[in-house]
Amino acid sequence: MIDLTFIGMSFESVIIIIAIILLVLILRKYYEKQKHQITLQLFLIFLFYVIAIVFSWLSKMLVLYSGVDYVYNTSLPDPGTGLSWIILRITDFRLSFLFLTIAIFISYILKVNIFGKEYNKTHKMIVIIYAIVTILYSLLVYERGQTLLDAGAFLLIFIFMSMIYFPFLFRSYSSYKSTQDKVFKNAFLSLSLMSIFFILVPFNFLIDRLLILFGGPGFSLFYFLAWIFVVLAIVSSYYGYIRPKAS
């Protein structure tokens, strides 16, 4: 029988390779464009998404090859050491949640900079508090093998993503409809697509967790779609926003 964990690890290996190639291309464009601030922010967003994927990939490596008994045998108790605290939060994707939260927060900064508005102090405070709550929940509200708590973490990420990217989507699409310049239309359209793809990432993960909660084996189609949407988001913004600016 094919090990689903191995399939997930192999799939994420391919995703990571593709994403790293795209990151290199974006970084090159950043220097070609004389260190354009928006390009740097997009690069950082994508970088933290890729780091999240790397930690997800690492979780599977630990399960398959670490030889640590309490990692691959979930019936064994947590030793309660500092090392086990870190390892279990890697294997249960909690560190991936941390980096996803950072990427979403940078996306909020990006939205403000792209559309040239001042920070709304109240909204900014809400975003900061929510990010902190999400990070604390991801790292501290944890019980080994408790899928419901994992689903709660995915739900927090999804709400945070929606809080930032739905307004981003509406503003980008509105700008796409209002401008007549072809380059700008393509740029805003690509940002609209990027927003949709990013919203779909935690949404698909949440569905995957809920399927596990109701007895599924995990690694459903939704799990694989989530990381595919990350790549699609990077590709969309690269070809629609980052690359045309240098032409």
Buried (B, 14 or more C-beta within 10 A) or exposed (E): EEEBBEBBBEBBBEBBEBBEEBBEBBBEBBEBBEEBEBBBBBBBBBBBBBBBBBBBBBBBBBBBEEEBEBBBEEEEEBBEEEEBBEBBBBBBBBBBBBBBBBBBBBBBBBBBEBEEEEEEEEEBEEBEEBBEBBBEBBBEBBEBEEBEBBBBBBBBBBEBBBBBBEBBBEBBBEBBEEEEEEEBBBBBBBBBBBBBBBBBBBBBBBBBBBBBEEEBEEBBEBBBBBBBBBBBBBBBBBEBBBBBBEE
